[in-house]
């Protein structure tokens, strides 16, 4: 890989707006990312990640971005009191089969990290998945991400080493409250 694929934070927005797929630090781990409203970029991301019928996680700057993508306000209301936070909620989303790969739901969260939130305000929501290949540990730095994906990724954003960070807690709303699907950094009371 040449250094041209490593970009600075201010170049990430342009890359994403031009339909590129990249690897960058998210609010939890290094993730492979694409703009959620760019069908071709999302399909490329899933192909690179070798994900079929296992959709990624949608990250947004605010709940309005989720509503604009087809998530009902009533479903958002079931989890919004825990946002922004590293808490991903599995919610139904209307349309956008390319995003949810036919399973009709997506894990989604509103991020708390200020710099990432500002980026999302400009790009719109991103679909993301940890920067690794199936059965391999997530990349903790750019060198590990490059070893997984090489030149198949359009850009890399180096955020240093991300280690000892818990992934997001994943929940699904039920009639009785929330079912915890994966315990992560947020513990619900």
C-alpha positions as CSV (number, residue, x, y, z in Angstrom):
1,X,0.0,0.0,0.0
2,X,1.2,3.5,-0.7
3,X,0.8,6.4,1.6
4,X,-1.7,8.0,-0.8
5,X,-4.4,5.7,0.8
6,X,-3.8,7.2,4.3
7,X,-5.7,10.4,4.7
8,X,-6.2,13.1,7.3
9,X,-9.4,13.6,9.1
10,X,-10.4,16.6,6.9
11,X,-10.1,14.5,3.8
12,X,-12.4,11.7,5.1
13,X,-15.6,13.6,4.4
14,X,-14.6,14.2,0.7
15,X,-13.7,10.5,0.4
16,X,-17.0,9.3,1.8
17,X,-19.1,11.9,-0.2
18,X,-17.4,10.5,-3.3
19,X,-18.6,7.0,-2.6
20,X,-15.4,5.7,-1.2
21,X,-15.1,2.9,1.4
22,X,-12.5,3.4,4.2
23,X,-11.2,2.3,7.5
24,X,-11.2,4.7,10.4
25,X,-11.6,4.8,14.1
26,X,-15.3,4.9,15.1
27,X,-16.6,5.6,18.6
28,X,-15.7,2.0,19.7
29,X,-13.2,0.2,17.4
30,X,-11.6,0.6,14.0
31,X,-14.3,0.1,11.4
32,X,-14.7,-0.3,7.7
33,X,-17.2,2.5,6.8
34,X,-19.4,3.6,3.9
35,X,-22.1,6.3,3.6
36,X,-25.4,4.6,4.4
37,X,-27.3,6.3,1.6
38,X,-24.7,5.2,-1.0
39,X,-25.9,1.7,-2.2
40,X,-22.8,0.9,-4.2
41,X,-20.4,1.9,-1.4
42,X,-22.4,-0.2,1.1
43,X,-22.4,-3.2,-1.3
44,X,-18.6,-2.8,-1.7
45,X,-18.1,-2.6,2.0
46,X,-20.1,-5.8,2.6
47,X,-18.2,-7.6,-0.2
48,X,-14.9,-6.6,1.3
49,X,-16.0,-7.7,4.7
50,X,-17.5,-11.0,3.3
51,X,-20.8,-10.3,5.1
52,X,-24.0,-11.9,3.7
53,X,-27.2,-11.7,5.7
54,X,-25.2,-10.2,8.6
55,X,-25.6,-6.4,8.3
56,X,-23.3,-3.9,9.9
57,X,-24.1,-1.2,12.4
58,X,-25.5,2.2,11.4
59,X,-23.9,5.1,13.3
60,X,-25.5,8.6,13.3
61,X,-24.9,12.0,14.7
62,X,-28.5,12.3,15.9
63,X,-31.9,10.5,15.9
64,X,-33.2,12.7,13.1
65,X,-30.7,11.1,10.7
66,X,-32.1,7.7,11.6
67,X,-35.7,8.9,11.0
68,X,-34.7,10.2,7.6
69,X,-33.4,6.8,6.7
70,X,-36.7,5.1,7.6
71,X,-36.5,4.3,11.3
72,X,-39.8,5.2,13.0
73,X,-39.7,7.7,15.8
74,X,-41.7,5.2,18.0
75,X,-38.9,2.7,17.7
76,X,-36.2,5.3,18.4
77,X,-38.1,6.5,21.5
78,X,-37.6,3.0,23.0
79,X,-33.8,3.5,23.2
80,X,-33.1,7.2,22.7
81,X,-32.7,7.9,26.4
82,X,-29.4,6.0,26.3
83,X,-28.0,7.9,23.4
84,X,-25.5,9.3,22.6
85,X,-23.5,6.4,23.9
86,X,-21.8,3.2,22.7
87,X,-25.2,1.4,22.9
88,X,-26.4,-0.2,19.6
89,X,-30.1,-0.9,19.3
90,X,-31.4,-3.5,16.8
91,X,-34.4,-1.7,15.2
92,X,-36.5,-2.3,12.1
93,X,-35.8,0.0,9.2
94,X,-38.2,0.5,6.2
95,X,-36.7,-0.1,2.8
96,X,-33.0,0.0,2.2
97,X,-32.6,-3.8,1.6
98,X,-29.0,-3.1,0.6
99,X,-28.3,-1.9,4.1
100,X,-30.0,-4.6,6.1
101,X,-29.4,-7.4,3.5
102,X,-33.0,-8.6,3.7
103,X,-33.2,-9.1,7.5
104,X,-35.3,-5.9,8.0
105,X,-33.4,-4.7,11.1
106,X,-30.1,-3.0,11.8
107,X,-28.0,-2.3,14.8
108,X,-27.8,1.4,15.1
109,X,-26.5,4.0,17.5
110,X,-26.0,7.7,18.0
111,X,-22.4,8.4,18.8
112,X,-21.1,10.4,21.7
113,X,-17.6,11.1,20.3
114,X,-17.6,14.8,19.3
115,X,-15.2,14.7,16.3
116,X,-17.1,11.7,14.8
117,X,-20.4,13.3,15.5
118,X,-19.3,16.4,13.5
119,X,-18.2,14.2,10.6
120,X,-21.6,12.4,10.6
121,X,-23.4,15.7,10.6
122,X,-21.7,16.4,7.2
123,X,-21.7,12.9,5.7
124,X,-25.0,11.5,7.1
125,X,-25.1,8.1,8.8
126,X,-22.4,5.6,8.1
127,X,-22.8,1.8,7.9
128,X,-19.8,0.2,9.7
129,X,-18.4,-3.1,10.7
130,X,-15.3,-3.9,12.7
131,X,-12.1,-3.8,10.6
132,X,-11.3,-7.5,10.4
133,X,-12.0,-10.6,8.4
134,X,-14.4,-13.3,9.6
135,X,-13.0,-15.2,12.7
136,X,-10.1,-12.7,13.0
137,X,-9.7,-10.2,15.9
138,X,-10.6,-6.5,15.1
139,X,-7.7,-4.4,14.0
140,X,-6.3,-2.3,16.8
141,X,-4.2,0.0,14.5
142,X,-3.8,0.9,10.9
143,X,-1.1,-1.6,10.2
144,X,-3.4,-4.4,11.3
145,X,-6.2,-3.0,9.2
146,X,-3.9,-2.8,6.1
147,X,-2.8,-6.4,6.7
148,X,-6.5,-7.4,6.5
149,X,-7.6,-5.3,3.5
150,X,-4.5,-3.8,1.7
151,X,-5.3,-1.8,-1.4
152,X,-8.9,-3.0,-1.6
153,X,-9.8,-0.1,0.8
154,X,-10.0,3.4,-0.7
155,X,-8.7,5.2,2.3
156,X,-7.4,4.7,5.8
157,X,-7.5,7.2,8.7
158,X,-4.9,6.5,11.3
159,X,-6.2,7.1,14.8
160,X,-3.4,5.5,16.7
161,X,-3.8,2.3,18.7
162,X,-7.3,1.4,19.9
163,X,-6.9,-1.3,22.5
164,X,-8.7,-2.4,25.6
165,X,-11.9,-0.7,24.4
166,X,-15.1,-2.6,24.9
167,X,-17.4,-2.8,22.0
168,X,-20.9,-1.3,22.2
169,X,-23.6,-2.9,24.2
170,X,-26.2,-4.3,21.8
171,X,-29.9,-4.4,22.8
172,X,-33.2,-5.1,21.2
173,X,-36.5,-3.5,22.4
174,X,-39.1,-6.0,23.6
175,X,-42.6,-5.6,25.1
176,X,-41.0,-5.6,28.6
177,X,-38.1,-3.3,28.0
178,X,-34.7,-4.1,26.4
179,X,-33.1,-7.5,25.8
180,X,-29.3,-7.3,26.0
181,X,-27.8,-9.2,23.0
182,X,-24.2,-8.4,23.8
183,X,-22.9,-6.8,27.0
184,X,-20.4,-4.1,26.1
185,X,-19.3,-0.8,27.6
186,X,-22.8,0.4,28.7
187,X,-24.6,-1.5,31.5
188,X,-28.3,-0.8,31.6
189,X,-30.1,-0.4,34.9
